[in-house]
Amino acid sequence: MRLLEKLLVNNPLYAWMQRREVANLHRLAPLPAGLTIMDLGCGRGVETALIAATFRPGRLVAFDLDRRQVLEAGRRLSHNGAADAALLMADASRLPFGDERFDAAVEMAVMHHVPDWRAALREVVRVLKPGGSFHFLDISKRRYGIGMKLMGHDMQALFTIDEFRTALEDAGMTLERGIGRPVTPVFDMVGVARKAA
Ligand SMILES: C[S@@+](CC[C@H](N)C(=O)[O-])C[C@H]1O[C@@H](n2cnc3c(N)ncnc32)[C@H](O)[C@@H]1O
């Protein structure tokens, strides 16, 4: 991430929005406690702690491509009691996990960073168990226009909401909650997709 985006996402206002958005992601398709959940692109761990508190997984595995974010997430989680989460460095488009390991996957504002985001969606499907759910919150290419360029995004690699919807289906997921509006203003797409049981 460029410095501009780091400043935008690593601050208390963004953390407040994350709290509301994680609660919404759970409300859209509530899950029982005790599941195995993947936090895809955990950033500095704020959402990891929120997922731990809201989804109450039995096992939580969180990863990010950026080593510094992973280290910061580790410090944060060891301070707030969610230290049981497994943290690692990994690339969303080449997940270091076996097939059908997770009951659910959660991503917040990551797919628009991944050049091959379609491959990342296929990877999510691969590691989800049959019937597993994918809770996503993201930003489409229409959202910020030039702002996305200033943050260093490759405009060719960004997606429209329709492209994302089609790619989810092509990857083998069914939209359980159609792509809707998030509860805070930063993002413009939220939903839950499910792998066939
Ligand atoms: C806008 S931040 C969001 C972080 C976190 N999800 C949040 O909402 O605070 C995007 C994150 O995606 C991570 N990221 C970018 N490309 C990635 C990839 N290919 N695999 C995993 N993480 C990636 C970045 O390092 C960064 O932490």
The ligand as an ORCA input file, in Angstrom:
! r2SCAN-3c Opt
* xyz 0 1
  C      -6.734     -1.515      2.373
  S      -5.774     -2.677      3.279
  C      -7.028     -3.511      4.205
  C      -6.465     -4.250      5.372
  C      -7.528     -4.851      6.290
  N      -8.325     -5.849      5.615
  C      -8.395     -3.732      6.813
  O      -9.541     -3.561      6.366
  O      -7.873     -3.016      7.680
  C      -5.330     -3.881      2.074
  C      -4.497     -5.011      2.635
  O      -4.372     -6.030      1.641
  C      -3.066     -6.551      1.740
  N      -2.770     -7.231      0.479
  C      -2.534     -6.677     -0.738
  N      -2.331     -7.621     -1.659
  C      -2.455     -8.813     -1.021
  C      -2.341    -10.163     -1.445
  N      -2.073    -10.494     -2.726
  N      -2.515    -11.133     -0.530
  C      -2.775    -10.827      0.751
  N      -2.891     -9.563      1.224
  C      -2.741     -8.564      0.339
  C      -2.219     -5.323      2.016
  O      -0.947     -5.664      2.518
  C      -3.085     -4.595      3.014
  O      -2.826     -4.976      4.338
*
